[in-house]
Amino acid sequence: MATINNRQEFTDYCLRRLGFPVIEINVDDQQVQDRIDDALQYWQDYHFDGLQKVYWVHYITQTDVDNKYLDATQAVDGDGNAIELAGITRIFPLSDSQANINMFDLRYQLRLNELYDFTSASYINYTLTQQHLRSLEIMFTGEVPIRFQRHMQRLYIDWAWGDYEAPVGQVVVSEAYALINPDVYHLVWSDRWMKEYCTALIKRTWGNNLSKFAGLQLPGGVTLDGKTIYTEACEEIERLEKEMETNYGAPLEWFMN
């Protein structure tokens, strides 16, 4: 089976499944492109392969401090490709060097006294102490509250903007999920479910177009039957959406308050 590498090849494939060029498909090209967009959106929203975990790295600017949020519309992945974030789960704690720790800080003294020689000193006590300090930090300080809305593409972080917590130039690393871009990752176009679902969407549009001429008889006694095409397409769409729900949907995660 040949691999489909781009949008045009995917368009041609779906139309061939419906019978083109043997049968004339009464669907405008813009309608076809709209159905492809609909299929992609559904696939990205519900398929477990529709998202990828990414780590978005952003350096705080004066604009961010003034706005009191991070603008994710220009987010890129590690390869420099533009990405659209679907959700952000957390931001990583700032490193000690970024927290202005001095020589009298407990963590500095632990490193100085416990890890004076990396070749022979035991790191067990240091590790246990660090875990204990982190537990105390979570208990009394907690994680930095964040809020992200997909359609706004803004990451709101509830901390002291421009102060010691978030000065200009501070790096923020976010754990996020981004939509898979088929223009970058071409294997999306070869997804079996995507091909069937998009073909069914185009077929439904085709049947809807023909239904406007129900009962019209063409030369040779041929009668247009858009209703049957429309009904068959709806049944195929319903079957595929149930298949998505049972076989390809990402498992639900546990949330604890």
Backbone hydrogen bonds, N-H to C=O, Kabsch-Sander energy under -0.5 kcal/mol:
donor,donor_aa,acceptor,acceptor_aa,energy
5,N,3,T,-0.6
10,F,6,N,-1.9
11,T,7,R,-2.5
12,D,8,Q,-2.5
13,Y,9,E,-2.1
14,C,10,F,-2.3
15,L,11,T,-2.1
16,R,12,D,-2.1
17,R,13,Y,-1.9
18,L,14,C,-1.0
19,G,16,R,-1.2
20,F,15,L,-2.2
22,V,19,G,-0.9
23,I,19,G,-2.3
25,I,23,I,-0.5
26,N,24,E,-0.7
27,V,25,I,-2.3
32,V,28,D,-2.0
33,Q,29,D,-2.3
34,D,30,Q,-2.1
35,R,31,Q,-2.1
36,I,32,V,-2.0
37,D,33,Q,-2.1
38,D,34,D,-2.2
39,A,35,R,-2.5
40,L,36,I,-2.5
41,Q,37,D,-2.5
42,Y,38,D,-2.3
43,W,39,A,-2.4
44,Q,40,L,-2.8
45,D,41,Q,-1.9
46,Y,42,Y,-1.9
47,H,43,W,-2.2
48,F,248,Y,-2.5
50,G,47,H,-2.0
52,Q,178,A,-2.2
54,V,176,A,-2.8
56,W,54,V,-0.6
56,W,174,S,-2.0
57,V,55,Y,-0.6
58,H,56,W,-0.5
58,H,172,V,-2.3
60,I,58,H,-0.5
60,I,170,Q,-3.1
65,V,61,T,-1.9
66,D,62,Q,-2.4
67,N,63,T,-2.6
68,K,64,D,-2.6
69,Y,64,D,-1.0
70,L,155,L,-2.5
72,A,70,L,-0.6
72,A,153,Q,-2.7
75,A,72,A,-1.6
77,D,81,N,-2.2
80,G,77,D,-1.8
83,I,75,A,-2.2
85,L,83,I,-0.6
86,A,177,Y,-3.4
87,G,177,Y,-1.4
89,T,175,E,-2.2
90,R,175,E,-1.2
92,F,173,V,-2.5
98,Q,95,S,-0.7
99,A,95,S,-0.7
99,A,96,D,-1.0
100,N,97,S,-0.6
101,I,96,D,-1.1
105,D,102,N,-1.7
109,Q,105,D,-2.2
110,L,106,L,-2.2
111,R,107,R,-2.0
112,L,108,Y,-2.3
113,N,109,Q,-2.4
114,E,110,L,-3.0
115,L,110,L,-0.6
115,L,111,R,-1.2
120,S,117,D,-1.0
121,A,117,D,-2.8
127,T,123,Y,-2.6
128,L,124,I,-2.5
129,T,125,N,-2.4
130,Q,126,Y,-2.4
131,Q,127,T,-2.2
132,H,128,L,-2.1
133,L,129,T,-2.7
134,R,130,Q,-2.4
135,S,131,Q,-2.2
136,L,132,H,-2.2
137,E,133,L,-2.3
138,I,134,R,-2.4
139,M,135,S,-2.3
140,F,136,L,-2.7
141,T,137,E,-2.4
142,G,137,E,-2.2
147,R,156,Y,-2.5
149,Q,154,R,-0.9
152,M,149,Q,-0.8
153,Q,149,Q,-2.1
154,R,149,Q,-0.7
155,L,70,L,-2.6
156,Y,147,R,-3.1
156,Y,154,R,-0.7
157,I,155,L,-0.5
158,D,145,P,-2.6
159,W,157,I,-1.6
161,W,159,W,-1.5
162,G,166,A,-2.4
163,D,160,A,-1.6
166,A,160,A,-1.1
169,G,60,I,-3.0
170,Q,167,P,-2.0
172,V,58,H,-3.1
174,S,56,W,-2.5
174,S,172,V,-0.6
175,E,90,R,-2.7
176,A,54,V,-2.8
176,A,174,S,-0.6
177,Y,87,G,-2.8
178,A,52,Q,-2.7
179,L,84,E,-2.5
180,I,50,G,-2.2
184,V,181,N,-1.5
185,Y,181,N,-2.8
186,H,184,V,-0.8
188,V,185,Y,-1.5
189,W,186,H,-1.4
190,S,187,L,-1.2
191,D,188,V,-1.7
195,K,191,D,-2.2
196,E,192,R,-2.0
197,Y,193,W,-2.9
198,C,194,M,-2.6
199,T,195,K,-1.8
200,A,196,E,-2.0
201,L,197,Y,-2.1
202,I,198,C,-2.4
203,K,199,T,-2.3
204,R,200,A,-2.2
205,T,201,L,-2.0
206,W,202,I,-2.5
207,G,203,K,-2.7
208,N,204,R,-2.4
209,N,205,T,-2.4
210,L,206,W,-2.3
211,S,207,G,-1.8
212,K,208,N,-0.5
212,K,209,N,-1.0
213,F,210,L,-2.2
214,A,211,S,-1.3
215,G,224,L,-0.9
216,L,213,F,-2.2
218,L,222,V,-4.1
221,G,218,L,-1.6
224,L,216,L,-1.8
229,I,225,D,-1.3
230,Y,226,G,-2.6
231,T,227,K,-2.5
232,E,228,T,-2.6
233,A,229,I,-2.2
234,C,230,Y,-2.2
235,E,231,T,-2.0
236,E,232,E,-2.1
237,I,233,A,-2.6
238,E,234,C,-2.4
239,R,235,E,-2.1
240,L,236,E,-2.4
241,E,237,I,-2.4
242,K,238,E,-1.8
243,E,239,R,-2.1
244,M,240,L,-2.3
245,E,241,E,-1.9
246,T,242,K,-2.3
247,N,243,E,-2.8
248,Y,243,E,-0.8
248,Y,244,M,-1.2
249,G,244,M,-1.4
250,A,46,Y,-0.8
